[in-house]
Every structure is written in structure tokens, then in C-alpha cells.
Amino acid sequence: QSVLTQPPSVSGAPGQRVSISCTGSISAIGGSLDVYWYQQVPGTAPRLLIDANNNRPAGVPDRFSGSRSGPSASLAITGLQPEDEAHYYCHSFISSMGGVFFGGGTKLTVL
Amino acid sequence: EVQLVQSGNEVAEAGESLKISCRGSGFTFTFPPNYWIAWVRQMPGKGLEWMGSIYLGDSDSRYSPSFQGQVTFSADTSITTAYLQWSSLKSSDTATYYCARSVHIRSPFDVWGQGTMVTVSS
């Protein structure tokens, strides 16, 4: 069982809203740890979408937002666009488990 | 422009040694904040795996338990370059390897290298 669990895939039509969850197998995420989100378009390196305190780095559209609720975190994408089709990964540092962990990744398909 | 530029793709045979590099530009490698450089593996068609991180201030390295003893991190701050090294490659090391920068080991990876694809034949 992964430390951080994401759904394997989600899909939505252009203009719709989708949400991708990231659930900790332990209570780590529900504590004081931060969860970050990355986008990886096939054939390219990942890029940071959401950093600490759910801030977006420069250049990331405000259509992307992060949130947390208990042991889970979520990435929401509103106004879906074709270029949003990519894999999305969550990331957290869990010291009790030995370091950095990524979720298994979620493939977003824009219908 | 702040960027990490990785060395080119590699093809090697099982049992060989290999060292790939990650050169930083547009930011100071060691002037505070002293950055961490992480190495991340992505096997073909699979997700991201953290291998570990090296602190550029004193080259303190933290390895994921899954990679401890399998690889070695190093850095030469005089040429703003970090390295990932294998002493004896296995076919299971075939993957794309990314370096990525963070302010702290707990922090997000805000700058990524373009990736180095390593292909190991048995």
C-alpha cells in the first residue's frame, strides 16, 4: 500500500472542474506536514503547481488550487483546457517514514 | 534564468559504473539559502520515486531506504554541479533520472532538470 494514494485516472470535458485526491495511509498528512502538487506532461520534466500554503509559483494559472482536509489533500482544476491533459503527483515529507514520498500519480484526460 | 541542466542520455551494460550530472545556473549554489538537490527516478511508464537529497552546504546526503547503498550522491559547489553515481549498474536501473532543487529537504521541488535517461543492457 502506498504511503500517499491517488486515483489512477480522472477525466473531464473542457470547461469543467475536476479534483484529484491524495490520501495518506497514516495520519501524517493530517498533521503539520505540507502537500505539494506537480504536473508532468508526457516526455517532459515535472513542474511545481502548488507549493507550501497552497501557493502557486509564478506562471501557474489560478485555475489550479490546493486544499487539505484531515488526512487528505486535493488538487482542483477549474475551467479544464486541453493542455491540462497530463499526469499529476502529490508530494510530502514524512520524517517518521524516512523522507520524501510521492503519490502514485493521476492521469488526467480532457475529453 | 534559474535552471538545472543535466548530462545527456546514457547507454551502459550491467556491471558498469556510471556518473550523471546536474549543473545549476542562475542561482547561487551555496550562498544562503543553501539548497538541497534531490534525485528522482522514473522507471518507464511509472511514477516518481525519491531516491534522496544532498545538502549543498556541507554535502550531507539523505538516502531513501530503497536506494541506500545502491547509489552515491556528491556535489562540486565550485562548478555548481551535483552528481548521481552507480558503482555497478543493473538492468533494473533503466529509467529517467531527474534532479530537482529545494530550499529544505521538507520543501517542494521548485526547479527541475530536464532528465537523464539511463538504459542498462544485461
Boltz contact constraints between the chains, C-beta under 6 A:
constraints:
  - contact:
      token1: [A, 36]
      token2: [B, 108]
      max_distance: 6.0
  - contact:
      token1: [A, 45]
      token2: [B, 98]
      max_distance: 6.0
  - contact:
      token1: [A, 45]
      token2: [B, 112]
      max_distance: 6.0
  - contact:
      token1: [A, 45]
      token2: [B, 114]
      max_distance: 6.0
  - contact:
      token1: [A, 45]
      token2: [B, 115]
      max_distance: 6.0
  - contact:
      token1: [A, 46]
      token2: [B, 112]
      max_distance: 6.0
  - contact:
      token1: [A, 48]
      token2: [B, 108]
      max_distance: 6.0
  - contact:
      token1: [A, 48]
      token2: [B, 110]
      max_distance: 6.0
  - contact:
      token1: [A, 51]
      token2: [B, 108]
      max_distance: 6.0
  - contact:
      token1: [A, 89]
      token2: [B, 48]
      max_distance: 6.0
  - contact:
      token1: [A, 93]
      token2: [B, 106]
      max_distance: 6.0
  - contact:
      token1: [A, 98]
      token2: [B, 65]
      max_distance: 6.0
  - contact:
      token1: [A, 99]
      token2: [B, 64]
      max_distance: 6.0
  - contact:
      token1: [A, 100]
      token2: [B, 50]
      max_distance: 6.0
  - contact:
      token1: [A, 102]
      token2: [B, 48]
      max_distance: 6.0
  - contact:
      token1: [A, 104]
      token2: [B, 47]
      max_distance: 6.0
  - contact:
      token1: [A, 105]
      token2: [B, 47]
      max_distance: 6.0
